[in-house]
């Protein structure tokens, strides 16, 4: 089994090299390489998840070097669960992207730029989840960020370049701070292996340990978009192509959350920053959801809800209990699928109508009932309507907060309830305006098409969508490829399966949390007799 651990990292990189060698020719072979690679990664991830749940943490020592001086990839319950869910999401988004590029007949740019960057980002995400040392975690972040820089600016429009500049500056600044934190850690302990750090931090002076913890927390808070380091996200994600936005929303911030879970459970189990994390969780939930309520664009509304619901995950980590950690793990897995599917549906709305502005949308439930259903189900899941997995995840976190019983935990419970209600208000308002109400003036349905007046067309709409530089009314006749519907529906179904399989999934989350907090299984698996 240990031989399979590097596959989710190495295979996408090999596929990138093969695709670049082929070039933009043989588009069917290119598509087969992309989909086949991600399908194999998904299968391997599921095998590793099963093995780690049965036998405990699995370790691959790259090159045969021990963890003290080499690179170790560690597959435990937490990392393999995140890897399995992310692999399923990346496969669905890749199929969505392929169907979109085929419909647009935009093969060359997609195959030669978008797909290699996409696979590099997938390799980076896998490396970050499996990394057993801080420097390799940094490498994983740089891989996924390098791919995301390309995906965010793909197409080269003014808005994407502007948003990409902000995103790049934030990413580079956080990466520089990460390098400084790694240097301080190595200077204080003589190692970057997480298993060794878990032992050596215990004998460090408390002020040095706290300094390192705060530096690393700041790095991961930026990458996870935790308030007040979250302002960059709503201005960056909505400008990217729909598949890239969906993948960013589903995965990139979760890698930051995963790193915080690993950091706090394995390296700093003493919990000195518990109150700081609780305040960060509360402010992230409330500020994010208030921003979502104020939006009149679907993509920006979803971007703010993304920020808001990161607060739920930090809430579970901040409790420093097995119940809270299990709730955070469950909620991360749930949120990856729900948020990604919502952005994919929003991409279909934009492609069908040429806009995601709620002021210019209406009547979509009649125009496209399938899109209406595909949006409604994950939207209600995000809002936490019983008995969906969003409700079950929030219920688990609230129960953990009540069990903690401290005043700050109870404030967080109240904040979580308010956030859930405001999320419901935001998505219900979006549903009412975009899908249910009579189309506004300038946009009317006519024989299954949309007649739309665009006041300020900027020429940046999706290919085939209504784009104009004046105030004239134009008729769209955009058809959506069946694979776009199929891949989105598969992701919505995956999110729904978390409701049906909530018992086994929550039990797995509990075992992952117990393993995290025990620490010894991870340390012993990595260091073995070399402790």
MIROFI-486445 format. One record per residue: residue in three letters; x, y, z of N, C-alpha, C in turn. Coordinates in steps of 0.05 Angstrom, whole numbers, plus 5000, padded with zeros to 4 digits. Example, Ala and Ser with C-alpha at 12.3 -4.5 7.8 and 13.67 -1.06 7.14 Angstrom:
2
ALA526448865156524649105156526449345156/SER525749555142527349795143525850015157/
***
This chain:
531
UNK501649765000500050005000501750255000/UNK504050245014505750485015506650574987/UNK506850384969507750454942505650624927/UNK503150614936501050764923500951054932/UNK502251114955501951384967502951604948/UNK505151574935506051804917504451834892/UNK502751634885501351644859499651894855/UNK498051984875496452224870498152474865/UNK500752474872502452704867503952664841/UNK505052434837506852384814505252354788/UNK503052214789501552154764500552404749/UNK499352604763498552844749500952994737/UNK503252984750505653124739506652974714/UNK506552704714507352554690505352614668/UNK502852634674500852704654501352974642/UNK502153164658502853434648505053414627/UNK507253274634509453244615508553104589/UNK506852904591505952764567504152954550/UNK502453104563500653284548502253504535/UNK504253614548505953814536507553704512/UNK508353454514509753334492507953294468/UNK505453224473503553184451502753454438/UNK502653664455501853924445498853944442/UNK497854104424494954144421493753954401/UNK495353764392494253564373492853344388/UNK491453174374490252924385488552994410/UNK486553164405484953264428483553044443/UNK482752834429481352614443483352464462/UNK485752424452487852304469488452484493/UNK488652744488489052934510486852924531/UNK484452904522482152884541482252624556/UNK483052414542483252154555485352154576/UNK487652284571489752294591488852444615/UNK487552674612486652834634484552684651/UNK482552574639480452434653481452174665/UNK483052024649484151774659485951814683/UNK487652024682489452084705487852134730/UNK485852304728484252374752482652144762/UNK481651974743480151734752481951544767/UNK484451504758486351334772486951444799/UNK487351714801487951844826485551794846/UNK483151814836480751764853480751484863/UNK481251284846481251004855483450954875/UNK485851064870488051034889487451164916/UNK486151394915485451534940483451374956/UNK481551254943479551084958480950834970/UNK482750714955484250484966485850574990/UNK487250804989488850905011487050965035/UNK484651085030482751145051481950885066/UNK481350685051480550425063482950315079/UNK485350315068487650195081488350355107/UNK488250615105488950785129486950745151/UNK484350705143482350665164482550395177/UNK483550195161483849935172486449895189/UNK488650005179491249945190492650185204/UNK491450415203492750645214494450795193/UNK495950995201497551155182499550995166/UNK499651045140501550925122503551135114/UNK506051055111508251245105509851145082/UNK510451325063512251275041514751455045/UNK517051335049519551485052520751515024/UNK520551745012521451794985524451754982/UNK525251584963528051534958529251344979/UNK527551244997528651075018529951215041/UNK529951475041531051635063529151645087/UNK530151635111528551645134527251925137/UNK525151945153523752195156525452425168/UNK527552345183529252545196530752715175/UNK531452595152533052735133531852735105/UNK529652585101528452565075525552665075/UNK524152605053521352695050519552455056/UNK517652495074515752285080512952375071/UNK511552205058508752245051507052065069/UNK505152185083503652035104500752035096/UNK499651785095496751755089495351645114/UNK494151835129492551755152489551795145/UNK487851765165484951785159484252065149/UNK485352275161484652545153485652605125/UNK488152555120489252625093487952465071/UNK487352205076486152045054483252115050/UNK481852195071479052285067479052535050/UNK480752735057480852975041481752915012/UNK483652725009484552654983482352524966/UNK480852354978478752214964476552414954/UNK475652584972473652784965474652974944/UNK477053074947478153264928478553124900/UNK479252874900479652734875477052704859/UNK474852644874472252624861471452894850/UNK471953104864471253374855472953454831/UNK475553404831477153484809476453334783/UNK475653074786474752924763472253044750/UNK470253104767467753224757468253494743/UNK469953664756470553924744472053894718/UNK473853704716475253664691473353584668/UNK471453404674469553334653467853574645/UNK467053734664465553984659467154164641/UNK469754194647471554374632471854274603/UNK472154004600472553894574470053934556/UNK467653894568465253924553464854214545/UNK465654404562465454684555467354764533/UNK469854664534471754734513470954604486/UNK469754364486468854244462466554394450/UNK464754484467462454644457463354904445/UNK465455024457466455284447468455244424/UNK469254994419471354934399473855094405/UNK474555104431476855244440478955044450/UNK479854874432481554654440484354734447/UNK485554894430488454944433489155064460/UNK487855284467488455424492487755244516/UNK485555104514484754934536486654704540/UNK487454574519489154334521492054414528/UNK492954634517495854704521496354874545/UNK494355004556494755184579493055094603/UNK490455084599488655034622489054764635/UNK489154544618489354274630492054224644/UNK494354304632496854264647496854414674/UNK495954664674495854814699493954684719/UNK491754574709489754444725491054194739/UNK492454034723493653794734495953854754/UNK497454074748499454154767498154234794/UNK495954374792494554454817493554204832/UNK492554004817491653764830493953624844/UNK496253614831498653494844499453644869/UNK499253914868499854074892497954024915/UNK495354004909493453944929493953674942/UNK494553474926495153204936497653204953/UNK499653354944502153364959501753504986/UNK500153714987499553855012498153665031/UNK496153515022494753335039496553115051/UNK498353015035499952785042502652855055/UNK503353105054506053195063506453125093/UNK508953025099509652965126511653155138/UNK512353365123514153565135513353845125/UNK514154045139513254315134514254415107/UNK516754355099517754455074516354335051/UNK515854075052514353945030511454055029/UNK510354125052507754255052507954525037/UNK510054675041510554915027510754864997/UNK512154654989512354584961509554524949/UNK507954374964505254314955503654564950/UNK503854754969502455004966503355154941/UNK505955154937507055304914506155174887/UNK505954914887505054774863502154854857/UNK500454834877497654894873497155194867/UNK498755364880498555654874499555714846/UNK501755594838502755634811500755564790/UNK499455334793497255264775494955454776/UNK494255544800491955714803492455994791/UNK494956094791495456354779494756344749/UNK495456114736494856094708491856064703/UNK490555904719487655854715486056114720/UNK486956264740485456514747485556714724/UNK487756734711488056934690487656814662/UNK486656574660486256444634484256604617/UNK485056664594483356834576484457114574/UNK485957214594487357464592485557714591/UNK483057704601481457934601482458134623/UNK481558374621482558584639481758514668/UNK479258434672478358374699479858134711/UNK480457944695481957704705484857774712/UNK486057934695488858024701488958184726/UNK487058364729486958534753486558364779/UNK484658184778484158004801486557824805/UNK487757724783490057554786492357694799/UNK492757944793494958094806494558104836/UNK492158164845491558164874492057894886/UNK491057684873491257414883494257334884/UNK495757404864498557334863500157474885/UNK499657724890501057874911500457754938/UNK497957694943497157574969498557294972/UNK498457134950499656874951502656884956/UNK503957064942506857084946507657184973/UNK506057374984506657485011506357265032/UNK504157105030503756895049505856675046/UNK506756625022508856425017511456515029/UNK512056775026514556885038514456855068/UNK512156915081511956885109512156595117/UNK511156415101511356125106514256045107/UNK515856145087518756075087520156175112/UNK519456415121520656525145519856355169/UNK517356265170516456105193517955835192/UNK518355725169519855465167522755505176/UNK523955725168526755785176526955815207/UNK525055955219525055985248524655715261/UNK522755555250522255285261524755115260/UNK526155115237528554955235530755055253/UNK530955315255533055425273532555355302/UNK530055325310529355275338529454975344/UNK528954805324528554515329530554335314/UNK531654435292533454275276532154075258/UNK529554115253528053935235525554075224/UNK524553965202521954055192520053825190/UNK520853585198519053355199516853395220/UNK514353375211512153425230512253225254/UNK512952975249513052785270515152855291/UNK517552935281519653025300518853285314/UNK517653465299516753725311514753675333/UNK513053475330511053415351512453345377/UNK514753225376516253165401517953395410/UNK519253535391521153735399519853995408/UNK517454065398516054305407515354285437/UNK515054045447514354005475516454105494/UNK518954115485521154195503522254475496/UNK520954605477521754885470520755075491/UNK522055305495520955515512518255605501/UNK516455665519513655715510513455955492/UNK515056165496514756405479515756345450/UNK517756175447518656105420516555935406/UNK515455745421513355575410510955735401/UNK510155925418507856095411508456265387/UNK510856375384511556535361511356375335/UNK512356125336512255955312509355885305/UNK507755825326504955755321503455985309/UNK503856235319502456465308503356525279/UNK505856495273506856535246505556345227/UNK505456085234504255885217501255925214/UNK499955995236497056045235496456285217/UNK498056485217497656715200497856635171/UNK499856465164500156375137497756225128/UNK496856035144494555865136491956015137/UNK491756215154489356385155489056535129/UNK491256635118491156775092490256585070/UNK491356345070490756155049487956045052/UNK486856035077484155935081482156155081/UNK482956405077481156635076479556675102/UNK481056665125479856705151479957005157/UNK477757125166477657405173479757465194/UNK481257695192480957915172482757875147/UNK483757635142485457585119483857465096/UNK481357565092479657435073478657625051/UNK479557885052478458085034479258025005/UNK481357875000482357824973480457624958/UNK479057454972477657234959475257324942/UNK473357474953471057554937471757714912/UNK474057844912474858004889476357844869/UNK477357604876479057444859477457214845/UNK476157054861474856804851472756854829/UNK470957054832468857084812469757144784/UNK472157234780473057314754474157084737/UNK474856864750476056644736474056494719/UNK474956324700473056154685471555974705/UNK469155894697467355744715468655494727/UNK470055324711471255084724473455164744/UNK474955364738477055444756475855564782/UNK473855734779472555844803471455624821/UNK470155424808468955204824471155054839/UNK473355004825475454854838476855014860/UNK477255274855478355444876476555444901/UNK473955484896472155504919471955244934/UNK472055014920471854764933474354684948/UNK476754734936479154604947481154794959/UNK481755024947484155174955483955264984/UNK481755374992481555465020481555225039/UNK480554995029480454755047483254655052/UNK485054695034487854615039488954775063/UNK488255035064489055195087487755105112/UNK485155035111483754925135485054665144/UNK485554485125486854235131489454285146/UNK491054475136493654535148493354625177/UNK491254785182490754875209489954645227/UNK488254465217487554225233489954065240/UNK491654015220494153855224495954005244/UNK496254265240498054425256497254415286/UNK494654475291493754495318493554225332/UNK492754015318492453755330495153615335/UNK496953635316499453485317501653635331/UNK501953885323504354045332503854205357/UNK501354305360500754485383498254405398/UNK498254165410495854065423495254205450/UNK496954385458496454515484494254725483/UNK493554815460491254995457491555275468/UNK493955405467494155675478492755885461/UNK492155825436490856025419487955955414/UNK486755795432483955715429482155955427/UNK482356145445480656375445480956545419/UNK483456565410484056715386482656585362/UNK482756325360481456175339478456205341/UNK477356205365474456235368473456505358/UNK474956715365474256985355474456995325/UNK476556875314476956875285474656725272/UNK473756495284471556345272468956505273/UNK468456645295465956795298465957025278/UNK468057175276468157405258468057315228/UNK469357095223469356985195466456915187/UNK465056775205462256695199460556945195/UNK460657135213458757355212459457555190/UNK461957635188462757825167462257715139/UNK462957455136462457325110459557315102/UNK457857235121455057205113453657475110/UNK454557675125453457945120454258045093/UNK456657985084457458055057455857915036/UNK455157665041453557505022450757625020/UNK449557705042446857815041446758075025/UNK448958225024448958485011449558464981/UNK450058224970450958204942448558184923/UNK448958284899446958264878448058104854/UNK450157954859451257774838451657504850/UNK450957294835450957024846453756944854/UNK455756994836458456904842459657044866/UNK459057304869460057444893458657354918/UNK456057294916454557194939455756924948/UNK456356754929457456494936460256524947/UNK461856714937464556764947464456844977/UNK462557014984462257095012461256875030/UNK459456705019458656475036460956285039/UNK462656265019465056095022466756185046/UNK467256445047468756565070467256505096/UNK464656545096463156515120463256235131/UNK463056035114462955755123465655645130/UNK467855785123470455715133470355745164/UNK468855935173468555985202467555745217/UNK465755585205464755345218467055145223/UNK468755115203470954925205472955015227/UNK473555275228475355375248474055355276/UNK471455385277469955345302470555065314/UNK470354855297470854585307473754545316/UNK475654665302478454645310478954785336/UNK477755015339478255185363477255055389/UNK475354875387474354735411476354545423/UNK478354455407480454275416479254035431/UNK477153915419475953675429475553475406/UNK475353225413474853015393472253075378/UNK470253155392467653205380467753445361/UNK469153655370469453895353471153835329/UNK473353685332475053625310473653445290/UNK472053255299470453085281468453245266/UNK467153445279465253615265466653775244/UNK469053875249470554035229471253865205/UNK472153615210472953435188470553375171/UNK468253305183465753245169464953495152/UNK465153725164464153965150465954035127/UNK468553995129470354045107469653865083/UNK469253605088468553425066465953495053/UNK463953565070461353655059461653905042/UNK463054105052463154365040464654365013/UNK466654195011468154174985466154114963/UNK464453914966462653834945460454034940/UNK459254144961457054324958457854584945/UNK460054704954460954964943461854934914/UNK463254714908464054674880461654644862/UNK459654484870457354444853455754704848/UNK455654874868454255124865455655304845/UNK458255314845459655474826459455364798/UNK459355094795459054974769456255054758/UNK454155034774451555114765451455414757/UNK452855574773452955864766454355904740/UNK456355744734457655754707455655694685/UNK453855494689451855434669449855664666/UNK449155794689447356024687448556244671/UNK451156294676452456514661452656444631/UNK453256194626453456104598450756124584/UNK448656064598445956054586444856334582/UNK445456524600444156784600446157014595/UNK448756954598450757174594451257344618/UNK450057274641450357444665449857274690/UNK450957374712450257264738449157474757/UNK448557714745447457924761444557874767/UNK443857884793441057834801439158054791/UNK440258284785438558504775437658444746/UNK438958264732438358214704437457934699/UNK437057774720436157504717433257464727/UNK431957264717429257194726428056984708/UNK426256824720424856624704426456384696/UNK428756334709430456114700429255844707/UNK427455834727426155574733424455484710/UNK423255664696421655594673423455544648/UNK425455714645427255694622428855434623/UNK429855364647431555124649431054994676/UNK429054824678428354684703430654524714/UNK432254404697434454234707436554404722/UNK437254634710439054814724437854904750/UNK435254954750433955044775434254834797/UNK433854584790434054364810436954334819/UNK438754344800441654314807442654534825/UNK441454774823442254994841440754964868/UNK438254904867436654904891437654694912/UNK438254454903439054244922441654314937/UNK443854384924446254454940445854724955/UNK444154904945443755154959442455094986/UNK440454914986439154845012441054685029/UNK442754535017444754385032446654575046/UNK447554785031449354985042447955135066/UNK445355185063443955335084443455155108/UNK443654895105443354715128440454635133/UNK438954585112436154495115436154195122/UNK434654115143434553825150433253675127/UNK434053425122436153275137438753265121/UNK439353465105441753465088444253485104/UNK446553415091449053395106449953665117/UNK449153885105449854145116448554175143/UNK446054085147444754095173446253915193/UNK446953675184448153485202450953575211/UNK452453705192455053805199454854035219/UNK452954215214452654435233451654335260/UNK449854135260448854025285451053905301/UNK452953765287455153645302456953855315/UNK457454075300459054295312457654435335/UNK455054475332453554605354453554425378/UNK453154165375453253985397455953985411/UNK458054005395460754015406461154275422/UNK460054495412460154755427458654745453/UNK456254625452454654605476456054425497/UNK457254205487458654025505461054165518/UNK462354355503464554505515463554675538/UNK461354815533460054965554461255225563/UNK463555305552464755555559463255785547/UNK463456025560461956255549462656315520/UNK465156295512465956355485464856145466/UNK464755885475463655675458460655725454/UNK459255815474456355865471455856105453/UNK457656305454457456535435457756435406/UNK459656245403460156135376457755975367/UNK456455825385454055675378451955875368/UNK451556095382449556295374450356415347/UNK452956475343453856575318453456385295/UNK453856125300453355925280450455915271/UNK448655935291445755925285444956175268/UNK445956405276445356655261446456635233/UNK448856535230450156505204448556315186/UNK447556095198445955905182443356035172/UNK442056185189439556325181440056535160/UNK442256685162442856885142443756755116/UNK445056525118445656375093443156295079/UNK441256195094438656115082437356355069/UNK437456585082436256835071437756905044/UNK440356885044441956965020441256784997/UNK441256515001440756334979437856344970/UNK436056384990433156404983432656654966/UNK433956874973433657114958434757074930/UNK437056944928438156894902436356714885/UNK435256514897433356334883430956484873/UNK429856644890427456794883427956984860/UNK430157124861430657324840431557194813/UNK433256994815434256884790432456674777/UNK430956524794429556294783426456334784/UNK425456464804422556444809421056684799/UNK422156924802420657164795420257194765/UNK418457374758418057444730420657574720/UNK421557504696424057634686423857934686/UNK425958074694425858364695425758484667/UNK425158744666425058884640427758864626/UNK427658804600430158764586430958484583/UNK429458294598430158014595427557854596/UNK426657754574424157614573424557354559/UNK423057154567423156894553421456904528/UNK422556784507421056794482421756544466/UNK419956354468420256104453422655944462/UNK423155944489425355794500428055934499/UNK428156174489430556334488430256574507/UNK432456714509432356954527432857204510/UNK431157394514431557654501432657844522/UNK435057934519436358084540437558344531/UNK437158554546438458804541440858834560/UNK443158874549445558904565446359204564/UNK446359324588446959604590449859674585/UNK451559514596454459574595456059324588/UNK455459224564456958984556459859044554/UNK461558854563464458904562465858714544/UNK464358544529465558364511466958134523/UNK466358074549467857864563466057624570/UNK463657614559461957384565462957134553/UNK461856904561462656644550461956624521/UNK463456464506463056444477460156344472/UNK458856484455456056414448454056544465/UNK454856674488452956804505452457094496/UNK450357224505449757484495451657694505/UNK453057814486454958024493454558254473/UNK454358494484453858724467455358964478/UNK455859154461457159404470455159634470/UNK452659584466450759794466448359724484/UNK446059844479443659784494441559624479/UNK442459514456440459374440439759104452/UNK437359004447436558744457437558534438/UNK438558314448439458094432438357834442/UNK438157634425437057374432439257174434/UNK439257024457441256814460440056554450/UNK441656384440440856114433442955914442/UNK444055964466446155794476445055534485/UNK446355314477445655054487447854954505/UNK447154814526449154714545449754424539/UNK452254354537452954074531451953894553/UNK451153654545450053464564452153384586/UNK454653374579456653304598456953504621/UNK456353764614456353964635454153904656/UNK451853834646449653754664450453494680/UNK451553304665452153044678454253074700/UNK456353224694458453254715457553404739/UNK455953614734454853774756452853604772/UNK451153454758449253274772450653064789/UNK452952964778454452764793455552884819/UNK456453134818457453264842455253324862/UNK452953404852450653454870449853184883/UNK449852974867449152704878451252624899/UNK453752684895455852614915455252764941/UNK454553014939453853174963451453044977/UNK449452964962447152834974447852574986/UNK449752424975450552174987451752205015/UNK452852445021453752495047451452505068/UNK449052565058446752555075445952265080/UNK445852105059445051825061447151665077/UNK449651735073451851595087452951755110/UNK451351925122452252095143453351945167/UNK452051715173452951555196455751455193/UNK456351305171459051205166461051435163/UNK460251655149462151875145462852005171/UNK460852045188461352175214463051995232/UNK462451735230464151545246467051555237/UNK467451565210470151595200471451855209/UNK469852075209470852335219471652315248/UNK470152165264470752135292473351975296/UNK473651765280476151615282478551785273/UNK478151945252480252125243481052325265/UNK478952435279479452625300480952495324/UNK480052265331481452125353484352055347/UNK484851975322487551925313489252175313/UNK488052395304489452655304490252735333/UNK488352725351488852815378490652625394/UNK490652365386492352175400495352235393/UNK495852315368498552395358500452155356/UNK500451985376502351765376502251585352/UNK499851505341499851345317501351475293/UNK500951735290502351875268505351885273/UNK506151955297509051985303510451715300/UNK509251505311510551245310510651135281/UNK508551185265508551095238510751225221/UNK511251485226513251635211516051575220/UNK516451575246519251555256520051265262/UNK518051095269518650815274520850785295/UNK522850635289525050585308527050805309/UNK526651025293528651235292527951475310/UNK526151425329525351645347527551725365/
***
